[in-house]
Amino acid sequence: MKLTEDFWDSRYKNNAMGWDLGTVSPPLKAYFEQLTDKNLKIVIPGGGNSYEAEYLHQLGFSNVYVVDLSKTALNNIKQRVPSFPITHLIHQNFFHLSQKFDLIIEQTFFSAIDPSLRTEYVTKAAELLADNGKLVGLLFDAPLNTDQPPFGGSKAEYLDLFSSHFNIVTMESANNSHPNRPGKELFMNLRKKITCD
């Protein structure tokens, strides 16, 4: 299974994104609406068409970044939201990022990467977050596919995985999921653990 740049770009070129909701995810929309600090530095890894970035931009958040391997996906945002800063659309592998962020938004990226990279994802997310930074978003709470994305998982698996680097503030079934995903999503709000060197 080669989840390469070409793989993802061809998916976006052919509009073969079955899990793309075409709108901001309701649980994330509700979360964004209660944030008060519009200067938070936010990144959405594997953001794709990133309706979440568009919504944050509309709310006045000025430091929102989208990272994706697909140039087509990033161009889709640029065309849909011409006022979104071009320099905040980063054509790069998430695992190669080096900036620091206050908030990482997870929306289907975790379920799109090869499951063998999940431990590395957790480590990288913690590395990219400033002290007291948060990882917030949605995870599929269902088995899903084994041979192609999206890959699923379970709450028990996620708790075990993320607790190495994060304090679990919330990891519960989303009660306001999109109609396409009722009972299939966990909403997570995780705070980076502070380690003493």
C-alpha positions as CSV (number, residue, x, y, z in Angstrom):
1,M,0.0,0.0,0.0
2,K,1.7,3.1,-1.2
3,L,0.0,6.2,0.2
4,T,2.2,8.6,-1.8
5,E,1.8,12.1,-3.0
6,D,0.7,10.8,-6.4
7,F,-1.9,8.5,-4.8
8,W,-3.5,11.4,-2.9
9,D,-3.2,13.9,-5.7
10,S,-5.0,11.5,-8.1
11,R,-7.7,11.0,-5.5
12,Y,-8.4,14.8,-5.4
13,K,-8.1,15.2,-9.2
14,N,-10.7,12.4,-9.6
15,N,-12.8,13.6,-6.7
16,A,-12.5,10.1,-5.2
17,M,-12.8,11.3,-1.6
18,G,-15.6,9.3,-0.2
19,W,-15.2,10.6,3.3
20,D,-15.1,14.3,2.3
21,L,-18.2,15.8,3.9
22,G,-18.2,18.9,1.6
23,T,-18.6,21.1,4.7
24,V,-17.1,21.8,8.1
25,S,-17.7,18.8,10.4
26,P,-20.4,19.7,13.0
27,P,-18.4,18.7,16.1
28,L,-15.4,20.8,15.0
29,K,-17.7,23.7,14.0
30,A,-19.1,23.7,17.6
31,Y,-15.6,23.5,19.0
32,F,-14.3,26.4,16.9
33,E,-17.2,28.6,17.9
34,Q,-16.3,28.5,21.5
35,L,-12.6,29.4,20.9
36,T,-11.9,33.0,21.9
37,D,-8.2,33.6,21.1
38,K,-8.1,34.4,17.3
39,N,-4.3,34.5,17.4
40,L,-3.9,30.8,18.1
41,K,-1.5,29.2,15.7
42,I,-3.5,26.3,14.3
43,V,-2.5,23.5,11.8
44,I,-4.7,21.0,10.0
45,P,-2.5,18.1,8.9
46,G,-3.6,16.2,5.7
47,G,-6.3,18.9,5.5
48,G,-7.4,18.1,2.0
49,N,-10.3,20.4,0.9
50,S,-10.2,21.7,4.5
51,Y,-13.6,23.2,5.1
52,E,-12.4,23.4,8.7
53,A,-9.7,25.9,7.7
54,E,-12.2,27.8,5.6
55,Y,-14.6,28.1,8.6
56,L,-11.8,29.2,11.0
57,H,-10.8,31.8,8.4
58,Q,-14.4,33.1,8.3
59,L,-14.4,33.3,12.1
60,G,-11.4,35.6,11.9
61,F,-8.6,33.2,13.0
62,S,-5.5,34.6,11.2
63,N,-2.9,31.9,11.9
64,V,-4.5,28.8,10.4
65,Y,-2.3,26.5,8.3
66,V,-3.2,23.5,6.1
67,V,-0.6,20.9,5.3
68,D,-1.2,18.3,2.6
69,L,0.7,16.1,0.1
70,S,-1.8,17.0,-2.6
71,K,-1.3,20.2,-4.6
72,T,-4.7,19.7,-6.0
73,A,-6.3,19.8,-2.6
74,L,-4.4,22.9,-1.6
75,N,-5.4,24.5,-4.9
76,N,-9.0,23.7,-4.2
77,I,-8.8,25.8,-1.0
78,K,-7.1,28.6,-2.8
79,Q,-9.8,28.7,-5.4
80,R,-12.7,28.4,-3.0
81,V,-11.3,30.9,-0.4
82,P,-9.2,33.4,-2.4
83,S,-8.6,35.5,0.8
84,F,-6.9,32.5,2.6
85,P,-3.2,33.3,2.9
86,I,-1.3,31.3,0.2
87,T,1.7,31.0,2.5
88,H,-0.5,29.1,5.0
89,L,-1.1,26.4,2.4
90,I,1.8,24.1,3.0
91,H,2.6,21.4,0.4
92,Q,4.6,19.1,2.6
93,N,4.5,15.8,4.5
94,F,3.2,16.3,8.0
95,F,6.0,14.2,9.4
96,H,8.6,16.7,8.0
97,L,7.0,19.8,9.6
98,S,9.2,21.7,12.1
99,Q,7.1,24.7,13.2
100,K,5.4,25.0,16.6
101,F,1.6,25.3,16.9
102,D,-0.9,25.9,19.7
103,L,-3.5,23.6,18.3
104,I,-3.6,20.7,15.9
105,I,-6.9,19.9,14.3
106,E,-7.5,16.2,13.5
107,Q,-10.1,15.6,10.8
108,T,-9.6,12.3,8.9
109,F,-5.8,12.6,8.5
110,F,-5.1,10.0,11.3
111,S,-7.5,7.6,9.5
112,A,-5.8,8.2,6.1
113,I,-2.2,7.4,7.1
114,D,-0.9,3.8,7.1
115,P,-1.8,2.5,10.6
116,S,1.9,1.5,11.1
117,L,2.6,5.3,11.4
118,R,0.2,5.9,14.2
119,T,2.8,5.9,17.0
120,E,5.0,8.2,14.9
121,Y,1.9,10.5,14.4
122,V,1.4,10.8,18.2
123,T,5.1,11.6,18.8
124,K,5.2,14.1,15.9
125,A,2.0,15.8,17.1
126,A,3.4,16.3,20.6
127,E,6.7,17.6,19.1
128,L,4.9,20.2,17.0
129,L,2.8,21.5,19.9
130,A,3.9,24.4,22.1
131,D,3.7,23.8,25.9
132,N,0.1,23.2,26.9
133,G,-0.8,22.8,23.2
134,K,-3.8,20.7,22.2
135,L,-4.7,18.1,19.7
136,V,-8.4,18.3,19.0
137,G,-10.6,16.5,16.5
138,L,-12.4,13.4,15.4
139,L,-11.4,9.8,15.1
140,F,-13.4,7.0,13.5
141,D,-14.7,4.6,16.2
142,A,-15.3,1.7,13.9
143,P,-13.1,-1.0,12.2
144,L,-13.5,0.3,8.6
145,N,-10.9,-0.8,6.0
146,T,-7.7,-2.8,6.4
147,D,-6.3,-2.5,2.9
148,Q,-7.0,1.2,2.0
149,P,-8.0,4.4,3.8
150,P,-9.9,5.3,5.8
151,F,-8.6,3.1,8.5
152,G,-10.6,2.8,11.7
153,G,-9.9,1.9,15.3
154,S,-11.4,1.9,18.8
155,K,-11.5,4.1,21.8
156,A,-9.4,1.6,23.8
157,E,-6.7,1.6,21.1
158,Y,-6.6,5.4,20.9
159,L,-6.5,5.9,24.7
160,D,-3.5,3.5,24.9
161,L,-1.8,5.2,21.9
162,F,-2.2,8.9,22.8
163,S,-1.7,8.6,26.6
164,S,2.1,8.3,26.1
165,H,2.3,12.0,25.1
166,F,-1.0,13.6,26.0
167,N,-3.4,14.1,28.9
168,I,-6.8,13.0,27.8
169,V,-9.2,15.9,28.5
170,T,-12.0,14.3,26.4
171,M,-12.4,11.2,24.2
172,E,-16.1,10.5,23.9
173,S,-18.6,9.6,21.2
174,A,-19.5,12.7,19.2
175,N,-23.1,13.6,19.9
176,N,-23.4,16.0,17.0
177,S,-21.8,14.1,14.1
178,H,-22.6,14.7,10.4
179,P,-25.6,12.6,9.3
180,N,-23.1,10.4,7.3
181,R,-21.3,9.4,10.5
182,P,-23.7,8.9,13.3
183,G,-22.2,6.7,16.1
184,K,-18.9,6.3,14.2
185,E,-16.9,9.2,15.6
186,L,-15.0,10.0,18.8
187,F,-14.4,13.6,19.7
188,M,-11.0,14.0,21.3
189,N,-9.5,16.9,23.2
190,L,-5.9,16.1,24.3
191,R,-3.4,18.3,26.0
192,K,0.3,17.8,25.5
193,K,2.1,16.5,28.5
194,I,4.8,18.7,29.9
195,T,8.0,16.8,30.4
196,C,10.9,17.9,32.5
197,D,14.2,17.4,30.7
